[in-house]
C-alpha cells in the first residue's frame, strides 16, 4: 500500500512540472515557413536569452539552407 501511495504521489507531482519547450529540427523548419519565420523573429527580438537555444540555432541553419537553395535556383543551378 505504501508503494502505491508513493507511486501515485510521484505521478501527481510529475504532472505539475512546467512544460518544456518543444525543439524543432532543421528539416521541420524548412517544411514550415510560418514556424521558421516566427522562431527567427523571436530569436532576433531577444538575442541575449535565445541566441544559443536549439530552436534558434536550427532556425538559423534552416534559413541559411533555404537562402542557398534560392540562390542556386536564381543562378540556374
Phi and psi restraints in degrees (range 20) as a CNS / XPLOR table:
assign (resid 1 and name C) (resid 2 and name N)
       (resid 2 and name CA) (resid 2 and name C) 1.0 -63.8 20.0 2
assign (resid 2 and name N) (resid 2 and name CA)
       (resid 2 and name C) (resid 3 and name N) 1.0 -40.0 20.0 2
assign (resid 2 and name C) (resid 3 and name N)
       (resid 3 and name CA) (resid 3 and name C) 1.0 -66.3 20.0 2
assign (resid 3 and name N) (resid 3 and name CA)
       (resid 3 and name C) (resid 4 and name N) 1.0 -35.5 20.0 2
assign (resid 3 and name C) (resid 4 and name N)
       (resid 4 and name CA) (resid 4 and name C) 1.0 -64.0 20.0 2
assign (resid 4 and name N) (resid 4 and name CA)
       (resid 4 and name C) (resid 5 and name N) 1.0 -45.1 20.0 2
assign (resid 4 and name C) (resid 5 and name N)
       (resid 5 and name CA) (resid 5 and name C) 1.0 -65.0 20.0 2
assign (resid 5 and name N) (resid 5 and name CA)
       (resid 5 and name C) (resid 6 and name N) 1.0 -40.1 20.0 2
assign (resid 5 and name C) (resid 6 and name N)
       (resid 6 and name CA) (resid 6 and name C) 1.0 -62.7 20.0 2
assign (resid 6 and name N) (resid 6 and name CA)
       (resid 6 and name C) (resid 7 and name N) 1.0 -45.4 20.0 2
assign (resid 6 and name C) (resid 7 and name N)
       (resid 7 and name CA) (resid 7 and name C) 1.0 -63.6 20.0 2
assign (resid 7 and name N) (resid 7 and name CA)
       (resid 7 and name C) (resid 8 and name N) 1.0 -41.2 20.0 2
assign (resid 7 and name C) (resid 8 and name N)
       (resid 8 and name CA) (resid 8 and name C) 1.0 -63.9 20.0 2
assign (resid 8 and name N) (resid 8 and name CA)
       (resid 8 and name C) (resid 9 and name N) 1.0 -40.4 20.0 2
assign (resid 8 and name C) (resid 9 and name N)
       (resid 9 and name CA) (resid 9 and name C) 1.0 -64.9 20.0 2
assign (resid 9 and name N) (resid 9 and name CA)
       (resid 9 and name C) (resid 10 and name N) 1.0 -41.8 20.0 2
assign (resid 9 and name C) (resid 10 and name N)
       (resid 10 and name CA) (resid 10 and name C) 1.0 -63.1 20.0 2
assign (resid 10 and name N) (resid 10 and name CA)
       (resid 10 and name C) (resid 11 and name N) 1.0 -45.2 20.0 2
assign (resid 10 and name C) (resid 11 and name N)
       (resid 11 and name CA) (resid 11 and name C) 1.0 -63.4 20.0 2
assign (resid 11 and name N) (resid 11 and name CA)
       (resid 11 and name C) (resid 12 and name N) 1.0 -40.2 20.0 2
assign (resid 11 and name C) (resid 12 and name N)
       (resid 12 and name CA) (resid 12 and name C) 1.0 -63.4 20.0 2
assign (resid 12 and name N) (resid 12 and name CA)
       (resid 12 and name C) (resid 13 and name N) 1.0 -46.6 20.0 2
assign (resid 12 and name C) (resid 13 and name N)
       (resid 13 and name CA) (resid 13 and name C) 1.0 -69.7 20.0 2
assign (resid 13 and name N) (resid 13 and name CA)
       (resid 13 and name C) (resid 14 and name N) 1.0 -32.6 20.0 2
assign (resid 13 and name C) (resid 14 and name N)
       (resid 14 and name CA) (resid 14 and name C) 1.0 -69.1 20.0 2
assign (resid 14 and name N) (resid 14 and name CA)
       (resid 14 and name C) (resid 15 and name N) 1.0 -27.2 20.0 2
assign (resid 14 and name C) (resid 15 and name N)
       (resid 15 and name CA) (resid 15 and name C) 1.0 -70.8 20.0 2
assign (resid 15 and name N) (resid 15 and name CA)
       (resid 15 and name C) (resid 16 and name N) 1.0 -19.3 20.0 2
assign (resid 15 and name C) (resid 16 and name N)
       (resid 16 and name CA) (resid 16 and name C) 1.0 -90.4 20.0 2
assign (resid 16 and name N) (resid 16 and name CA)
       (resid 16 and name C) (resid 17 and name N) 1.0 -4.8 20.0 2
assign (resid 16 and name C) (resid 17 and name N)
       (resid 17 and name CA) (resid 17 and name C) 1.0 -70.2 20.0 2
assign (resid 17 and name N) (resid 17 and name CA)
       (resid 17 and name C) (resid 18 and name N) 1.0 149.8 20.0 2
assign (resid 17 and name C) (resid 18 and name N)
       (resid 18 and name CA) (resid 18 and name C) 1.0 -66.0 20.0 2
assign (resid 18 and name N) (resid 18 and name CA)
       (resid 18 and name C) (resid 19 and name N) 1.0 150.3 20.0 2
assign (resid 18 and name C) (resid 19 and name N)
       (resid 19 and name CA) (resid 19 and name C) 1.0 -68.6 20.0 2
assign (resid 19 and name N) (resid 19 and name CA)
       (resid 19 and name C) (resid 20 and name N) 1.0 138.7 20.0 2
assign (resid 19 and name C) (resid 20 and name N)
       (resid 20 and name CA) (resid 20 and name C) 1.0 -91.6 20.0 2
assign (resid 20 and name N) (resid 20 and name CA)
       (resid 20 and name C) (resid 21 and name N) 1.0 152.3 20.0 2
assign (resid 20 and name C) (resid 21 and name N)
       (resid 21 and name CA) (resid 21 and name C) 1.0 -71.0 20.0 2
assign (resid 21 and name N) (resid 21 and name CA)
       (resid 21 and name C) (resid 22 and name N) 1.0 139.0 20.0 2
assign (resid 21 and name C) (resid 22 and name N)
       (resid 22 and name CA) (resid 22 and name C) 1.0 -83.8 20.0 2
assign (resid 22 and name N) (resid 22 and name CA)
       (resid 22 and name C) (resid 23 and name N) 1.0 132.6 20.0 2
assign (resid 22 and name C) (resid 23 and name N)
       (resid 23 and name CA) (resid 23 and name C) 1.0 -100.1 20.0 2
assign (resid 23 and name N) (resid 23 and name CA)
       (resid 23 and name C) (resid 24 and name N) 1.0 140.8 20.0 2
assign (resid 23 and name C) (resid 24 and name N)
       (resid 24 and name CA) (resid 24 and name C) 1.0 -110.8 20.0 2
assign (resid 24 and name N) (resid 24 and name CA)
       (resid 24 and name C) (resid 25 and name N) 1.0 142.5 20.0 2
assign (resid 24 and name C) (resid 25 and name N)
       (resid 25 and name CA) (resid 25 and name C) 1.0 -81.2 20.0 2
assign (resid 25 and name N) (resid 25 and name CA)
       (resid 25 and name C) (resid 26 and name N) 1.0 167.0 20.0 2
assign (resid 25 and name C) (resid 26 and name N)
       (resid 26 and name CA) (resid 26 and name C) 1.0 -61.4 20.0 2
assign (resid 26 and name N) (resid 26 and name CA)
       (resid 26 and name C) (resid 27 and name N) 1.0 -42.1 20.0 2
assign (resid 26 and name C) (resid 27 and name N)
       (resid 27 and name CA) (resid 27 and name C) 1.0 -63.8 20.0 2
assign (resid 27 and name N) (resid 27 and name CA)
       (resid 27 and name C) (resid 28 and name N) 1.0 -38.7 20.0 2
assign (resid 27 and name C) (resid 28 and name N)
       (resid 28 and name CA) (resid 28 and name C) 1.0 -63.2 20.0 2
assign (resid 28 and name N) (resid 28 and name CA)
       (resid 28 and name C) (resid 29 and name N) 1.0 -40.5 20.0 2
assign (resid 28 and name C) (resid 29 and name N)
       (resid 29 and name CA) (resid 29 and name C) 1.0 -71.5 20.0 2
assign (resid 29 and name N) (resid 29 and name CA)
       (resid 29 and name C) (resid 30 and name N) 1.0 -34.6 20.0 2
assign (resid 29 and name C) (resid 30 and name N)
       (resid 30 and name CA) (resid 30 and name C) 1.0 -65.0 20.0 2
assign (resid 30 and name N) (resid 30 and name CA)
       (resid 30 and name C) (resid 31 and name N) 1.0 -37.1 20.0 2
assign (resid 30 and name C) (resid 31 and name N)
       (resid 31 and name CA) (resid 31 and name C) 1.0 -74.3 20.0 2
assign (resid 31 and name N) (resid 31 and name CA)
       (resid 31 and name C) (resid 32 and name N) 1.0 -26.6 20.0 2
assign (resid 31 and name C) (resid 32 and name N)
       (resid 32 and name CA) (resid 32 and name C) 1.0 -117.3 20.0 2
assign (resid 32 and name N) (resid 32 and name CA)
       (resid 32 and name C) (resid 33 and name N) 1.0 93.6 20.0 2
assign (resid 32 and name C) (resid 33 and name N)
       (resid 33 and name CA) (resid 33 and name C) 1.0 -64.1 20.0 2
assign (resid 33 and name N) (resid 33 and name CA)
       (resid 33 and name C) (resid 34 and name N) 1.0 -37.4 20.0 2
assign (resid 33 and name C) (resid 34 and name N)
       (resid 34 and name CA) (resid 34 and name C) 1.0 -65.2 20.0 2
assign (resid 34 and name N) (resid 34 and name CA)
       (resid 34 and name C) (resid 35 and name N) 1.0 -42.3 20.0 2
assign (resid 34 and name C) (resid 35 and name N)
       (resid 35 and name CA) (resid 35 and name C) 1.0 -65.8 20.0 2
assign (resid 35 and name N) (resid 35 and name CA)
       (resid 35 and name C) (resid 36 and name N) 1.0 -41.7 20.0 2
assign (resid 35 and name C) (resid 36 and name N)
       (resid 36 and name CA) (resid 36 and name C) 1.0 -60.4 20.0 2
assign (resid 36 and name N) (resid 36 and name CA)
       (resid 36 and name C) (resid 37 and name N) 1.0 -46.1 20.0 2
assign (resid 36 and name C) (resid 37 and name N)
       (resid 37 and name CA) (resid 37 and name C) 1.0 -62.4 20.0 2
assign (resid 37 and name N) (resid 37 and name CA)
       (resid 37 and name C) (resid 38 and name N) 1.0 -41.3 20.0 2
assign (resid 37 and name C) (resid 38 and name N)
       (resid 38 and name CA) (resid 38 and name C) 1.0 -63.5 20.0 2
assign (resid 38 and name N) (resid 38 and name CA)
       (resid 38 and name C) (resid 39 and name N) 1.0 -46.9 20.0 2
assign (resid 38 and name C) (resid 39 and name N)
       (resid 39 and name CA) (resid 39 and name C) 1.0 -67.1 20.0 2
assign (resid 39 and name N) (resid 39 and name CA)
       (resid 39 and name C) (resid 40 and name N) 1.0 -41.6 20.0 2
assign (resid 39 and name C) (resid 40 and name N)
       (resid 40 and name CA) (resid 40 and name C) 1.0 -62.8 20.0 2
assign (resid 40 and name N) (resid 40 and name CA)
       (resid 40 and name C) (resid 41 and name N) 1.0 -42.0 20.0 2
assign (resid 40 and name C) (resid 41 and name N)
       (resid 41 and name CA) (resid 41 and name C) 1.0 -62.3 20.0 2
assign (resid 41 and name N) (resid 41 and name CA)
       (resid 41 and name C) (resid 42 and name N) 1.0 -43.1 20.0 2
assign (resid 41 and name C) (resid 42 and name N)
       (resid 42 and name CA) (resid 42 and name C) 1.0 -63.2 20.0 2
assign (resid 42 and name N) (resid 42 and name CA)
       (resid 42 and name C) (resid 43 and name N) 1.0 -43.9 20.0 2
assign (resid 42 and name C) (resid 43 and name N)
       (resid 43 and name CA) (resid 43 and name C) 1.0 -68.0 20.0 2
assign (resid 43 and name N) (resid 43 and name CA)
       (resid 43 and name C) (resid 44 and name N) 1.0 -37.6 20.0 2
assign (resid 43 and name C) (resid 44 and name N)
       (resid 44 and name CA) (resid 44 and name C) 1.0 -76.8 20.0 2
assign (resid 44 and name N) (resid 44 and name CA)
       (resid 44 and name C) (resid 45 and name N) 1.0 -24.2 20.0 2
assign (resid 44 and name C) (resid 45 and name N)
       (resid 45 and name CA) (resid 45 and name C) 1.0 -76.6 20.0 2
assign (resid 45 and name N) (resid 45 and name CA)
       (resid 45 and name C) (resid 46 and name N) 1.0 -25.6 20.0 2
assign (resid 45 and name C) (resid 46 and name N)
       (resid 46 and name CA) (resid 46 and name C) 1.0 -137.0 20.0 2
assign (resid 46 and name N) (resid 46 and name CA)
       (resid 46 and name C) (resid 47 and name N) 1.0 66.1 20.0 2
assign (resid 46 and name C) (resid 47 and name N)
       (resid 47 and name CA) (resid 47 and name C) 1.0 -68.4 20.0 2
assign (resid 47 and name N) (resid 47 and name CA)
       (resid 47 and name C) (resid 48 and name N) 1.0 -28.2 20.0 2
assign (resid 47 and name C) (resid 48 and name N)
       (resid 48 and name CA) (resid 48 and name C) 1.0 -62.1 20.0 2
assign (resid 48 and name N) (resid 48 and name CA)
       (resid 48 and name C) (resid 49 and name N) 1.0 -41.4 20.0 2
assign (resid 48 and name C) (resid 49 and name N)
       (resid 49 and name CA) (resid 49 and name C) 1.0 -92.1 20.0 2
assign (resid 49 and name N) (resid 49 and name CA)
       (resid 49 and name C) (resid 50 and name N) 1.0 -34.3 20.0 2
assign (resid 49 and name C) (resid 50 and name N)
       (resid 50 and name CA) (resid 50 and name C) 1.0 -104.0 20.0 2
assign (resid 50 and name N) (resid 50 and name CA)
       (resid 50 and name C) (resid 51 and name N) 1.0 -4.8 20.0 2
assign (resid 50 and name C) (resid 51 and name N)
       (resid 51 and name CA) (resid 51 and name C) 1.0 -58.1 20.0 2
assign (resid 51 and name N) (resid 51 and name CA)
       (resid 51 and name C) (resid 52 and name N) 1.0 -39.4 20.0 2
assign (resid 51 and name C) (resid 52 and name N)
       (resid 52 and name CA) (resid 52 and name C) 1.0 -104.0 20.0 2
assign (resid 52 and name N) (resid 52 and name CA)
       (resid 52 and name C) (resid 53 and name N) 1.0 21.3 20.0 2
assign (resid 52 and name C) (resid 53 and name N)
       (resid 53 and name CA) (resid 53 and name C) 1.0 -84.4 20.0 2
assign (resid 53 and name N) (resid 53 and name CA)
       (resid 53 and name C) (resid 54 and name N) 1.0 155.0 20.0 2
assign (resid 53 and name C) (resid 54 and name N)
       (resid 54 and name CA) (resid 54 and name C) 1.0 -58.2 20.0 2
assign (resid 54 and name N) (resid 54 and name CA)
       (resid 54 and name C) (resid 55 and name N) 1.0 -39.2 20.0 2
assign (resid 54 and name C) (resid 55 and name N)
       (resid 55 and name CA) (resid 55 and name C) 1.0 -64.4 20.0 2
assign (resid 55 and name N) (resid 55 and name CA)
       (resid 55 and name C) (resid 56 and name N) 1.0 -40.7 20.0 2
assign (resid 55 and name C) (resid 56 and name N)
       (resid 56 and name CA) (resid 56 and name C) 1.0 -65.6 20.0 2
assign (resid 56 and name N) (resid 56 and name CA)
       (resid 56 and name C) (resid 57 and name N) 1.0 -44.2 20.0 2
assign (resid 56 and name C) (resid 57 and name N)
       (resid 57 and name CA) (resid 57 and name C) 1.0 -64.1 20.0 2
assign (resid 57 and name N) (resid 57 and name CA)
       (resid 57 and name C) (resid 58 and name N) 1.0 -42.3 20.0 2
assign (resid 57 and name C) (resid 58 and name N)
       (resid 58 and name CA) (resid 58 and name C) 1.0 -68.3 20.0 2
assign (resid 58 and name N) (resid 58 and name CA)
       (resid 58 and name C) (resid 59 and name N) 1.0 -36.8 20.0 2
assign (resid 58 and name C) (resid 59 and name N)
       (resid 59 and name CA) (resid 59 and name C) 1.0 -65.7 20.0 2
assign (resid 59 and name N) (resid 59 and name CA)
       (resid 59 and name C) (resid 60 and name N) 1.0 -41.9 20.0 2
assign (resid 59 and name C) (resid 60 and name N)
       (resid 60 and name CA) (resid 60 and name C) 1.0 -65.7 20.0 2
assign (resid 60 and name N) (resid 60 and name CA)
       (resid 60 and name C) (resid 61 and name N) 1.0 -38.5 20.0 2
assign (resid 60 and name C) (resid 61 and name N)
       (resid 61 and name CA) (resid 61 and name C) 1.0 -66.2 20.0 2
assign (resid 61 and name N) (resid 61 and name CA)
       (resid 61 and name C) (resid 62 and name N) 1.0 -41.5 20.0 2
assign (resid 61 and name C) (resid 62 and name N)
       (resid 62 and name CA) (resid 62 and name C) 1.0 -65.3 20.0 2
assign (resid 62 and name N) (resid 62 and name CA)
       (resid 62 and name C) (resid 63 and name N) 1.0 -41.2 20.0 2
assign (resid 62 and name C) (resid 63 and name N)
       (resid 63 and name CA) (resid 63 and name C) 1.0 -62.9 20.0 2
assign (resid 63 and name N) (resid 63 and name CA)
       (resid 63 and name C) (resid 64 and name N) 1.0 -41.3 20.0 2
assign (resid 63 and name C) (resid 64 and name N)
       (resid 64 and name CA) (resid 64 and name C) 1.0 -63.5 20.0 2
assign (resid 64 and name N) (resid 64 and name CA)
       (resid 64 and name C) (resid 65 and name N) 1.0 -42.0 20.0 2
assign (resid 64 and name C) (resid 65 and name N)
       (resid 65 and name CA) (resid 65 and name C) 1.0 -63.3 20.0 2
assign (resid 65 and name N) (resid 65 and name CA)
       (resid 65 and name C) (resid 66 and name N) 1.0 -42.8 20.0 2
assign (resid 65 and name C) (resid 66 and name N)
       (resid 66 and name CA) (resid 66 and name C) 1.0 -64.6 20.0 2
assign (resid 66 and name N) (resid 66 and name CA)
       (resid 66 and name C) (resid 67 and name N) 1.0 -38.9 20.0 2
assign (resid 66 and name C) (resid 67 and name N)
       (resid 67 and name CA) (resid 67 and name C) 1.0 -63.2 20.0 2
assign (resid 67 and name N) (resid 67 and name CA)
       (resid 67 and name C) (resid 68 and name N) 1.0 -42.7 20.0 2
assign (resid 67 and name C) (resid 68 and name N)
       (resid 68 and name CA) (resid 68 and name C) 1.0 -63.6 20.0 2
assign (resid 68 and name N) (resid 68 and name CA)
       (resid 68 and name C) (resid 69 and name N) 1.0 -40.4 20.0 2
assign (resid 68 and name C) (resid 69 and name N)
       (resid 69 and name CA) (resid 69 and name C) 1.0 -63.2 20.0 2
assign (resid 69 and name N) (resid 69 and name CA)
       (resid 69 and name C) (resid 70 and name N) 1.0 -42.7 20.0 2
assign (resid 69 and name C) (resid 70 and name N)
       (resid 70 and name CA) (resid 70 and name C) 1.0 -64.2 20.0 2
assign (resid 70 and name N) (resid 70 and name CA)
       (resid 70 and name C) (resid 71 and name N) 1.0 -39.0 20.0 2
assign (resid 70 and name C) (resid 71 and name N)
       (resid 71 and name CA) (resid 71 and name C) 1.0 -66.2 20.0 2
assign (resid 71 and name N) (resid 71 and name CA)
       (resid 71 and name C) (resid 72 and name N) 1.0 -41.1 20.0 2
assign (resid 71 and name C) (resid 72 and name N)
       (resid 72 and name CA) (resid 72 and name C) 1.0 -61.7 20.0 2
assign (resid 72 and name N) (resid 72 and name CA)
       (resid 72 and name C) (resid 73 and name N) 1.0 -43.5 20.0 2
assign (resid 72 and name C) (resid 73 and name N)
       (resid 73 and name CA) (resid 73 and name C) 1.0 -65.4 20.0 2
assign (resid 73 and name N) (resid 73 and name CA)
       (resid 73 and name C) (resid 74 and name N) 1.0 -40.1 20.0 2
assign (resid 73 and name C) (resid 74 and name N)
       (resid 74 and name CA) (resid 74 and name C) 1.0 -65.7 20.0 2
assign (resid 74 and name N) (resid 74 and name CA)
       (resid 74 and name C) (resid 75 and name N) 1.0 -31.2 20.0 2
assign (resid 74 and name C) (resid 75 and name N)
       (resid 75 and name CA) (resid 75 and name C) 1.0 -88.0 20.0 2
assign (resid 75 and name N) (resid 75 and name CA)
       (resid 75 and name C) (resid 76 and name N) 1.0 0.5 20.0 2
assign (resid 75 and name C) (resid 76 and name N)
       (resid 76 and name CA) (resid 76 and name C) 1.0 85.2 20.0 2
assign (resid 76 and name N) (resid 76 and name CA)
       (resid 76 and name C) (resid 77 and name N) 1.0 22.3 20.0 2
